[in-house]
Amino acid sequence: MFKIHDIVQHKKVGLYMITEIPNHKKLEYCNASFYEYINLDTREVWLRCKEEFEDGRFMLTQAFTNNEESAWL
C-alpha cells in the first residue's frame, strides 16, 4: 500500500517517513510483517504491524517518486 520514502500522517499526531515496507522481514514475537518509519520531528524510529499501519490510522500526505529526492534523507 505505502512505499519507502512516502510521507504519512498519523490521524492523532505526527508526520513520518516510511523507511521499510512489509516484505520478508517479520517481527519475532508475533511473526507479523511490519512497516518501519521515522518521526520527521524527533527522528525516533518506530515499527508497526502491517495490519495496524494500513487500518486507516495513517494517511498518505506525499508520495515519493523516483524522479525526486527526499529532503528528509
Secondary structure, 3 states (H helix, E strand, C coil): CCCCCCEEEECCCCEEEEEECCCCCCECCCCECEEEEEECCCCCEEEEEHHHHHHHHEEEEECCCCCCCCCCC
